[in-house]
Amino acid sequence: MKKLELLCVGKIKEDYLTAGIAEYIKRLGKFCDVTVTELPDCRDDGRAAATESAAILSRMDGFKILTDLRGKVASSEEFASLIDGAYLHSPKVQVIIGGSRGVTDEVRRAADAVVSFGRMTFPHKLMRLIVAEQVYRAFTITGGTAYHK
């Protein structure tokens, strides 16, 4: 079975986000073995982005897709194609969501693909729900199910 990991900075505490993320993780189970790895949020550290990026770098594995404002804007269909094609390179795909301060250039260079979800800024915790939904949508697109209209 395909493996997928959401590698994220921070812990989700809000019930409405936790419930939404859990729903998409459950749905993804039909398509892949999915895990969510939460790395510490260093909000009190003056070097938070560098500290969080070091933690991300130490855990990067498989085909790595970074979500970042500086990335390539992709449609849902393009994102689905990226994920589908990633499995030709590795049995594991990681989708990485940095913290609220973003990530370092070193993380961007280590990623196999850098994707933007648009020019708007989203809270990184909300971004996890958006990414979970878009990853689920990607699998339904490549799987030919009726979810994506």
Secondary structure, 3 states (H helix, E strand, C coil): CCEEEEEEECCCCCHHHHHHHHHHHHHHCCCCEEEEEEECCCCCCCCHHHHHHHHHHHHCCCEEEEEEEEEEECCHHHHHHHHHHHCCCCCEEEEEECECCECCHHHHHHCCEEEECCCCCCCHHHHHHHHHHHHHHHHHHHHCCCCCC
